[in-house]
Amino acid sequence: MVNDLAGQWSFRSSEDLAFTVRVDLEDREQGCTGRAYVFYPGSDLPGLQFNLQLPKEAPFRAELTTIYLYPSGGAMTYSERLETDKSVVERYGQSLPEQINAKFSVVNDELEIVWSSQDGRGGSITLKKSDTKSSSILVPRVDIRSWEQFRQWSVNQKPRNYIFRGQ
C-alpha cells in the first residue's frame, strides 16, 4: 500500500567508503512521488539524486535515472557528469550506472530497496523510517521572512542531515 511508503527514510553506512542514503516520499493521488539521495561525506565523489515516481499498488518498481550532484550540492550538467565519470573510472575501475531498476518494499517500518543495473551490478539496502510525528530538533525561526533568509539559514545547517520541504 502506498501509504506505507510515504515518509522519510535514512541509512548511514560505516564502511570504508562511508555513504548516506535519504529517501523522501509523499503519498499523491497517482502514487508515491519524491526523491532519493546518496552522499559520500568526506569524499570528492559526486552525490546522487533519483527522482521517484512509484505506482499506487504493489509491486513498487521504477526505472531510475542517476543525476550527479556536486559534493557540496547542486546538480551537474551532463558534460560535467562525463568529466566526473573519468575520475571515478580512474579511481574505482567503473563509472556509476546511468539507469537503475529498483524495487521498493516496506516491512516493519523499514524500507528495502533492491536495485540492479543493465551491466549486472546490483544490491539491496534497508532504510529506517524517520519519526516525522515528533518535534524537530531545529528551533523554529520566526525572524526568517524571505526565501533568501531561509536559504542562507538552511545551508548553514549540518550538511546532509535534514530534508527541507516546501509546503
N, C-alpha and C positions, 0 to 999 in steps of 0.2 A: 504494500500500500504506500502511495506517495507520501502521506503524512509522516510515515516512519523515516523517510529520507530527509525531510525538511529539518534544518538546523545547521549548527556549526560544528565541525568535526576537526580534530587535530591529531597529529602524530609527530613525535620528535625522536630521531634515531640517536643511538650512542655509538655508532660505528666509527671506523677510522675517518671516513668521509661523511661527516655529520650532515644531516638534512632535516628539514621540517616540511610537513605537508599540512595544508589547511584547505578545508572544503566548506563552502557556504552555499546552502541550497534552500530555496524558497518554494513552497507549495503554490503553484499557479493553476489556473483553470485547465491549461493544456498539459500539465505535468509538473515536474520539478525543474527549476532553472537556477543557475548560479555559476560559480567559478571554483576551480581548484588551483592551488598554488603549491609549487615546490621551490624551496630555497635552500641554499648551501651556505649557512652562516660561516664567516671567517674564510671564505673561499672566493676566488675570482671566477668561479663557474657561473654561467647565467642562471637566473631564476627561470621558472617555467610557469606558464599560465595555460589553463584549459577552460574554455567556455563550455558549460554543461547545459544540455537540454535533454532531460530524461522523460520517457513516456509516463503516462498516468498509471499504467498497470505493469506488473512484472511480466517478463524479465526486463530489468532496468539495464539496458545496454546502450552504448553510444560509441560512435567513432569520433575521436577527439583529435584536434589539430594542436600541435605543440607550438606555443607562442613563446619566444625567448624574451626574457626581461633582463635588463642590466642588473648587476648585483646590488646596486644602490637604488633600483626602482626604475620604472618606465619601460615600455615595450620597444624592442629593437625592430628596425626595418628588416626586410628580407635580405638585402645585401649585407647588413650588419650581422645578421644571423649566419650567413655563409662564411663571413670572415671569422666569426667566433668559432664556427664548426672546425675550421682549420686548426685552431689552437686546441680544441677539445680532442680532435683526432690525434694530434701530435702527442698529447699527454696520456690519453686513455685508449687509443687504438681504434676508436669508432665514435661517430657522432651520435647525438641523441635522435631518436626516431621523429620524423615529421608528423606521423599519424600513429595513434594507438587505438586499439579496440579495448573497451573497458566494460566490465560487468559490475554493478553495484548491488549489494545486498546488506540488510540490517539484521543483526542477531544480538539480542540482549544489549541494546543501546550501543552497539559497536557497528561501524560501517566498514564492510570489507569491500575492497576494490581489487579485482583480478584483471590484469591487463596483459596485452600481447601486442607485438608489432609485426609488420609484414616480413621482417628479416629474421623472425624466430625468437627474438628476445621477449621476455615477459616476467611476470612475477605477481605478487599479491602483497597487500598491506592492509592492516586493520587500524582504524582510527577511532578514538574515543569521542563521544558526544560532549560538547561543551554545555555547561549548565547555564542556559540562557534565561532561566527564571530568577536567578539570584541577582543581586545588585552588582553593578560593575565595580571593579576596584578603582576605576578612574572617577575622579571627583567631578560632578557637573560644573561647567563653567558658564555662568550667566553673563559674564563680561564679553563673551565671544558673540559678535553680532554680524559678522560678514563671512563670506566664503573664504576670503584671503586670511582672516584671523584664524578660522578653523583649520585651514590648510597648514598654516605655519605651526599651530599648536600640535596638530596630528603628526606632522613629520618629525617633531621633536620627541615623540614617544619612543619607547624601546622598539627598534625595527623588528618586523615580522611577528609581533606579539599580539596585535589587535586587528580585528576586522571592523572597519568603519563602513557603515551602510547608510545611504540616503533613505529617508522615509517619505 
